[in-house]
Amino acid sequence: MTVTTLPWGRSLTAEDLAAMPDDGHRYELIDGALIVTPSPGREHQLCAGKFYIDLTAACPGHLCVAFAPLDVAYTRDTVLQPDILVVERAGFFDKDRPLRPLLAVEVLSPSTRLIDLNTKKARFEEAGCASYWVIDPIALRLIAWDLVDGAYQLVADVAAGDEWTATLPFPVTLAPGSLLD
């Protein structure tokens, strides 16, 4: 058994994050603070998988839709793992570290809801990620923000029975009510 010890008295870094165990948990850093969440539940994974398929079907060739876990390392002390992201195809580095995503998508879970709607949204905004979307797998709801003059502006709040056509990062029509079909 491998035991991972954390440094005391200092913020964590991407190097510390790389030393975390491969134990089924998701490890992220936000401003040097370690965020550990359990592996996702059934509804989360079904929604994320269907959403990935829907995005991939509409994605133009110069872009790439990617599925977690992939690290988005903005700074040495902030490394995030959105559930789904869209990047320039030429923007991937080795070791699954893409350049700044054009879109970051989080599927809400009880354990991550507040972090996804507040802290992670703020970090993606600060980093200049053009669009940030969250999916509520229980309500089958999609909420989307686009970056306008450096701040996220709400562009959609789509209920289970509705559709929405996004323009960024590419045109795609989405129906949150179909995500568990």
Phi, psi and omega in degrees: 000137177262132178252127178257126176250144181261148177290142179260141173083012176208161176289151178277161182234174176300327178294320176295320180298321180296339181271000180291151182289155174268082188239016179090352176270159175260125179250126177226160175240134172229112182053040177084356178265134181279128176247120180242125178233150179289167177297150186289160179273181185300308182299320178303309184291321178296315178297314181298317181295315179294320179296319176301314180298315180299316179294316182298322181297331182259354188288128175289159187298335182277354178246165181221134174263130182234151185247144179299154003268125172222129180282136170247102185264100181278318178220175180296336182245013176223109180230115184248158177228086176293155180295320179221144175215156176239130180224165170298134181304323179285357186268004180274139173260170170297160177065031172058038177247092182284162170291180180309125179292153171277333179215134170240132181238131174242135172262121186291139172232157178306323183281344184240355187310306183294321179294315182295319183280344184238284189296310182293320177302315180296321180291319177295322177298310179300326182279353177086020175293122190298326181218144178225124181235146172234145178242129173263109185286345178275310179277351186050061184232142177240129175240132185230140176234143171242148180283121178230118181052042175083003181224145178287134175241134178297127179244344180199143170221097194252121180277171185304324183270004185248168173238158176216139175253113178282152173253334179245142359280353175200159180295128177204135177260129186235143178230099184301333180295342181266003188289341177253010178290000000 
